Amino acid sequence: KPEPKPEPKPEPKPEPKPEPKPEPKPEPKPEPKPEPKPEPKPDSSDSSQLMQITPAGSSEAETSQKIEDVQSPTATTQEIQALTTDYRVALQSWIAGHLNYPTRAKRRKQQGVVIVRFSVNEHGEINDLAVRKTSGVALLDQAALDSVRASSPAPEPPAALLSPLFATEVPVSFTLR
């Protein structure tokens, strides 16, 4: 005689679990406020304009105006970076005003950019002049060196950049129009 199959037992219904209560967040402790650093008082002149950049078409006398020194004896890293960039741009513009594109290079349609390395002392005198990266055209490389030599003395660097010299690299471009 076959045995009757047992009827499956109904699965018990799960009891609803109580929702977990969120743990209370600890209250943030008040942080001590740092003492405010005293800001240097601005000079009567506009210290945001640390140097004057003059277009290449200006007279040499106008362009040779001294670059204003930083009034703060301890310039921040950002201020030094800004001064360096501004002074490098001024040097590049100054050198461009003394640029002599060789006639022979023009006739040959030779173009290029020469990266020139040099240092400037507190009087704007250019020293330690060398080609850092050649244009690939010896005539242009030599013309770049000659142009930098001809531009000495350059505008005086801000005092914050001198230690005791300001060493830099600037591109000298020879482009036909």
VOBA-1610 file (N, C-alpha, C; in pm, whole numbers, padded with zeros to 5 digits, always signed):
BEGIN
Lys+00082-00115+00000Lys+00000+00000+00000Lys+00090+00125+00000Pro+00064+00214-00093Pro+00152+00333-00098Pro+00120+00426+00019Glu+00226+00480+00062Glu+00210+00571+00177Glu+00165+00707+00127Pro+00073+00765+00197Pro+00029+00897+00154Pro+00140+01001+00177Lys+00149+01090+00082Lys+00251+01195+00093Lys+00208+01293+00201Pro+00303+01328+00282Pro+00265+01425+00385Pro+00247+01562+00322Glu+00150+01629+00371Glu+00123+01763+00320Glu+00234+01856+00368Pro+00281+01941+00275Pro+00389+02032+00319Pro+00334+02131+00421Lys+00417+02155+00518Lys+00377+02248+00622Lys+00391+02390+00567Pro+00296+02472+00596Pro+00309+02610+00549Pro+00429+02677+00622Glu+00506+02755+00541Glu+00623+02822+00600Glu+00573+02929+00696Pro+00639+02939+00807Pro+00594+03041+00902Pro+00625+03181+00847Lys+00535+03270+00870Lys+00554+03407+00824Lys+00658+03473+00915Pro+00756+03539+00849Pro+00857+03604+00934Pro+00795+03724+01006Glu+00835+03735+01128Glu+00784+03846+01207Glu+00857+03973+01162Pro+00786+04082+01149Pro+00854+04205+01108Pro+00955+04248+01215Lys+01078+04276+01164Lys+01184+04318+01256Lys+01167+04466+01284Pro+01194+04504+01404Pro+01184+04647+01433Pro+01300+04720+01362Glu+01268+04836+01307Glu+01371+04913+01236Glu+01477+04958+01337Pro+01607+04943+01295Pro+01711+04985+01391Pro+01711+05137+01406Lys+01730+05179+01526Lys+01733+05322+01553Lys+01873+05372+01516Pro+01878+05483+01444Pro+02012+05535+01411Pro+02083+05580+01538Glu+02214+05549+01539Glu+02292+05587+01657Glu+02309+05739+01656Pro+02300+05799+01770Pro+02317+05945+01772Pro+02462+05980+01735Lys+02474+06081+01649Lys+02607+06124+01605Lys+02668+06207+01717Pro+02799+06186+01738Pro+02861+06269+01842Pro+02869+06413+01792Glu+02847+06503+01883Glu+02850+06644+01845Glu+02995+06684+01817Pro+03016+06758+01705Pro+03154+06797+01675Pro+03207+06894+01780Lys+03332+06870+01815Lys+03394+06958+01914Lys+03434+07087+01844Pro+03412+07197+01905Pro+03452+07323+01840Pro+03605+07329+01833Glu+03655+07359+01710Glu+03799+07368+01691Glu+03845+07506+01738Pro+03962+07509+01798Pro+04011+07641+01839Pro+04046+07723+01716Lys+04006+07848+01716Lys+04031+07933+01600Lys+04176+07980+01605Pro+04246+07969+01488Pro+04385+08017+01488Pro+04385+08169+01499Glu+04490+08218+01561Glu+04500+08363+01575Glu+04522+08425+01438Pro+04452+08531+01406Pro+04471+08592+01274Pro+04611+08650+01264Lys+04673+08626+01146Lys+04807+08678+01122Lys+04795+08825+01083Pro+04881+08907+01136Pro+04873+09049+01099Pro+04914+09066+00954Glu+04831+09138+00880Glu+04861+09163+00739Glu+04944+09289+00728Pro+05045+09286+00637Pro+05124+09408+00622Pro+05038+09520+00567Lys+05060+09639+00618Lys+04982+09753+00572Lys+05026+09790+00432Pro+04931+09814+00342Pro+04970+09848+00206Pro+05042+09982+00202Asp+05140+09989+00112Asp+05214+10112+00091Asp+05122+10210+00019Ser+05158+10336+00023Ser+05075+10435-00043Ser+05074+10414-00194Ser+05182+10355-00249Ser+05180+10325-00392Ser+05107+10193-00413Asp+05066+10167-00532Asp+04992+10046-00565Asp+05089+09928-00570Ser+05090+09845-00463Ser+05185+09735-00458Ser+05141+09617-00544Ser+05018+09619-00597Ser+04977+09509-00684Ser+05048+09517-00818Gln+05091+09636-00855Gln+05166+09649-00980Gln+05312+09656-00941Leu+05379+09541-00948Leu+05515+09533-00901Leu+05614+09575-01007Met+05574+09572-01131Met+05664+09612-01237Met+05585+09666-01353Gln+05653+09736-01438Gln+05587+09792-01554Gln+05641+09722-01677Ile+05550+09670-01758Ile+05588+09608-01883Ile+05554+09707-01993Thr+05653+09738-02073Thr+05636+09838-02177Thr+05639+09770-02312Pro+05546+09804-02402Pro+05547+09745-02535Pro+05677+09776-02607Ala+05711+09690-02704Ala+05838+09702-02775Ala+05849+09836-02848Gly+05740+09900-02882Gly+05745+10025-02957Gly+05779+10146-02871Ser+05791+10130-02739Ser+05818+10244-02651Ser+05964+10286-02661Ser+05989+10405-02615Ser+06128+10453-02619Ser+06209+10380-02513Glu+06338+10375-02535Glu+06427+10305-02442Glu+06428+10371-02306Ala+06417+10504-02304Ala+06417+10577-02176Ala+06296+10539-02092Glu+06180+10527-02157Glu+06059+10489-02083Glu+06072+10347-02031Thr+06125+10259-02113Thr+06133+10118-02076Thr+06235+10094-01967Ser+06334+10180-01957Ser+06440+10158-01860Ser+06403+10200-01718Gln+06277+10235-01697Gln+06233+10271-01562Gln+06255+10151-01470Lys+06296+10182-01349Lys+06324+10074-01253Lys+06196+10000-01218Ile+06211+09870-01198Ile+06099+09789-01151Ile+06091+09809-01000Glu+05971+09831-00951Glu+05953+09858-00809Glu+05991+09737-00726Asp+06059+09763-00616Asp+06096+09656-00524Asp+05975+09616-00442Val+05976+09493-00396Val+05869+09445-00310Val+05886+09512-00174Gln+05779+09564-00119Gln+05787+09637+00007Gln+05803+09542+00126Ser+05743+09424+00118Ser+05749+09330+00228Ser+05885+09261+00231Pro+05954+09259+00347Pro+06085+09196+00351Pro+06078+09045+00336Thr+05964+08984+00369Thr+05951+08840+00353Thr+05836+08812+00257Ala+05869+08793+00133Ala+05766+08765+00032Ala+05728+08618+00038Thr+05602+08588+00015Thr+05556+08449+00016Thr+05599+08380-00112Thr+05586+08250-00114Thr+05621+08172-00233Thr+05539+08217-00352Gln+05410+08240-00331Gln+05324+08283-00441Gln+05367+08420-00493Glu+05403+08509-00402Glu+05449+08641-00444Glu+05578+08631-00524Ile+05668+08544-00480Ile+05795+08524-00551Ile+05768+08468-00690Gln+05677+08369-00699Gln+05644+08312-00830Gln+05584+08417-00922Ala+05496+08500-00869Ala+05434+08605-00950Ala+05539+08707-00994Leu+05627+08746-00902Leu+05734+08840-00937Leu+05825+08782-01044Thr+05859+08654-01028Thr+05947+08588-01124Thr+05884+08586-01262Thr+05757+08548-01269Thr+05687+08545-01398Thr+05681+08684-01460Asp+05642+08782-01381Asp+05630+08918-01432Asp+05765+08972-01480Tyr+05869+08946-01402Tyr+06001+08997-01440Tyr+06052+08926-01565Arg+06026+08797-01575Arg+06067+08722-01695Arg+05998+08778-01819Val+05870+08811-01807Val+05795+08870-01919Val+05855+09006-01955Ala+05890+09084-01853Ala+05950+09215-01878Ala+06085+09200-01949Leu+06164+09102-01905Leu+06293+09078-01971Leu+06274+09036-02116Gln+06178+08948-02138Gln+06150+08900-02273Gln+06111+09017-02363Ser+06027+09105-02314Ser+05985+09222-02390Ser+06103+09316-02415Trp+06185+09334-02313Trp+06302+09421-02322Trp+06399+09368-02429Ile+06424+09238-02425Ile+06515+09176-02522Ile+06457+09185-02663Ala+06326+09164-02675Ala+06261+09173-02807Ala+06279+09311-02867Gly+06287+09413-02784Gly+06310+09549-02831Gly+06451+09570-02886His+06541+09480-02852His+06680+09487-02898His+06711+09376-02999Leu+06608+09308-03046Leu+06627+09194-03136Leu+06672+09240-03275Asn+06772+09171-03326Asn+06821+09199-03461Asn+06812+09068-03540Tyr+06711+09059-03627Tyr+06691+08939-03710Tyr+06793+08946-03824Pro+06885+08850-03832Pro+06988+08855-03936Pro+06928+08854-04077Thr+06978+08944-04162Thr+06928+08956-04299Thr+06946+08824-04374Arg+07061+08760-04353Arg+07087+08633-04422Arg+06984+08527-04381Ala+06946+08524-04254Ala+06846+08428-04207Ala+06709+08460-04267Lys+06678+08589-04282Lys+06551+08628-04345Lys+06547+08581-04489Arg+06658+08607-04562Arg+06663+08566-04703Arg+06645+08415-04718Arg+06701+08342-04625Arg+06692+08195-04629Arg+06561+08145-04567Lys+06478+08239-04522Lys+06350+08207-04457Lys+06369+08115-04336Gln+06474+08144-04260Gln+06503+08066-04140Gln+06431+08128-04020Gln+06365+08041-03945Gln+06289+08082-03827Gln+06324+07989-03712Gly+06297+08033-03592Gly+06321+07945-03477Gly+06310+08018-03346Val+06316+07939-03240Val+06313+07991-03104Val+06437+07940-03032Val+06511+08032-02973Val+06631+07999-02898Val+06601+08023-02750Ile+06626+07924-02666Ile+06611+07944-02522Ile+06748+07988-02470Val+06751+08107-02412Val+06876+08166-02365Val+06874+08170-02212Arg+06986+08129-02152Arg+07000+08129-02005Arg+07099+08239-01967Phe+07067+08313-01862Phe+07157+08418-01815Phe+07117+08459-01674Ser+07199+08544-01615Ser+07166+08599-01483Ser+07170+08751-01491Val+07094+08813-01401Val+07085+08959-01395Val+07121+09001-01253Asn+07210+09099-01240Asn+07245+09147-01106Asn+07153+09262-01066Glu+07178+09319-00949Glu+07088+09423-00897Glu+07088+09550-00981His+07186+09566-01069His+07193+09684-01156His+07135+09657-01295Gly+07086+09535-01318Gly+07029+09500-01448Gly+07133+09450-01547Glu+07257+09434-01502Glu+07362+09385-01592Glu+07344+09235-01615Ile+07354+09195-01742Ile+07334+09055-01780Ile+07469+08985-01784Asn+07476+08869-01717Asn+07598+08789-01709Asn+07566+08642-01736Asp+07673+08561-01747Asp+07660+08415-01760Asp+07567+08376-01874Leu+07581+08439-01987Leu+07493+08420-02102Leu+07529+08292-02177Ala+07428+08210-02208Ala+07450+08086-02283Ala+07322+08043-02351Val+07337+07964-02459Val+07220+07905-02525Val+07183+07780-02447Arg+07060+07776-02398Arg+07010+07659-02323Arg+06953+07556-02420Lys+06881+07605-02522Lys+06824+07516-02624Lys+06836+07587-02758Thr+06899+07521-02851Thr+06924+07579-02982Thr+06798+07581-03068Ser+06797+07672-03163Ser+06688+07679-03259Ser+06712+07579-03372Gly+06834+07530-03379Gly+06872+07442-03489Gly+06939+07520-03601Val+06943+07652-03588Val+07006+07739-03688Val+07112+07821-03615Ala+07240+07794-03643Ala+07350+07861-03573Ala+07342+08013-03584Leu+07301+08062-03700Leu+07291+08206-03722Leu+07189+08269-03626Leu+07076+08202-03604Leu+06974+08254-03512Leu+07020+08242-03367Asp+07089+08133-03334Asp+07141+08118-03198Asp+07236+08232-03164Gln+07326+08264-03256Gln+07422+08372-03233Gln+07350+08508-03224Ala+07249+08527-03309Ala+07174+08653-03307Ala+07099+08669-03174Ala+07051+08558-03118Ala+06982+08564-02988Ala+07080+08608-02880Leu+07199+08550-02879Leu+07301+08590-02781Leu+07338+08737-02797Asp+07355+08779-02922Asp+07390+08919-02950Asp+07279+09014-02903Ser+07154+08974-02923Ser+07040+09058-02882Ser+07034+09072-02730Val+07061+08962-02659Val+07059+08969-02512Val+07173+09057-02463Arg+07292+09041-02523Arg+07406+09127-02485Arg+07372+09275-02510Ala+07309+09303-02623Ala+07275+09442-02659Ala+07170+09500-02564Ser+07092+09415-02499Ser+06986+09464-02411Ser+07035+09492-02269Ser+07163+09467-02242Ser+07219+09494-02110Ser+07267+09639-02101Pro+07233+09711-01996Pro+07161+09667-01878Pro+07010+09660-01902Ala+06951+09560-01841Ala+06807+09538-01849Ala+06741+09609-01730Pro+06608+09611-01726Pro+06541+09665-01607Pro+06590+09591-01482Glu+06607+09663-01374Glu+06655+09603-01250Glu+06551+09506-01194Pro+06595+09389-01148Pro+06499+09294-01090Pro+06452+09340-00952Pro+06331+09299-00913Pro+06285+09329-00777Pro+06382+09269-00675Ala+06405+09337-00566Ala+06500+09292-00464Ala+06468+09153-00411Ala+06340+09117-00405Ala+06301+08986-00353Ala+06352+08872-00440Leu+06386+08900-00566Leu+06433+08795-00657Leu+06584+08779-00656Leu+06654+08872-00596Leu+06800+08869-00596Leu+06853+08784-00482Ser+06948+08697-00515Ser+07013+08619-00409Ser+07149+08570-00456Pro+07249+08644-00485Pro+07255+08787-00516Pro+07219+08817-00660Leu+07198+08712-00742Leu+07163+08733-00883Leu+07027+08673-00911Phe+06966+08716-01019Phe+06842+08655-01067Phe+06879+08574-01191Ala+06875+08441-01180Ala+06907+08354-01293Ala+06777+08313-01361Thr+06777+08312-01493Thr+06654+08281-01566Thr+06683+08226-01704Glu+06580+08181-01769Glu+06583+08139-01909Glu+06467+08206-01979Val+06491+08260-02097Val+06383+08321-02174Val+06393+08276-02319Pro+06279+08261-02386Pro+06281+08228-02528Pro+06302+08355-02611Val+06385+08344-02713Val+06404+08454-02808Val+06354+08400-02941Ser+06246+08460-02993Ser+06181+08409-03114Ser+06220+08488-03238Phe+06247+08413-03344Phe+06272+08471-03475Phe+06163+08417-03566Thr+06068+08502-03602Thr+05953+08461-03683Thr+05936+08557-03799Leu+05923+08501-03919Leu+05899+08583-04038Leu+05751+08614-04047Arg+05719+08734-04095Arg+05578+08772-04108Arg+05541+08785-04253
//
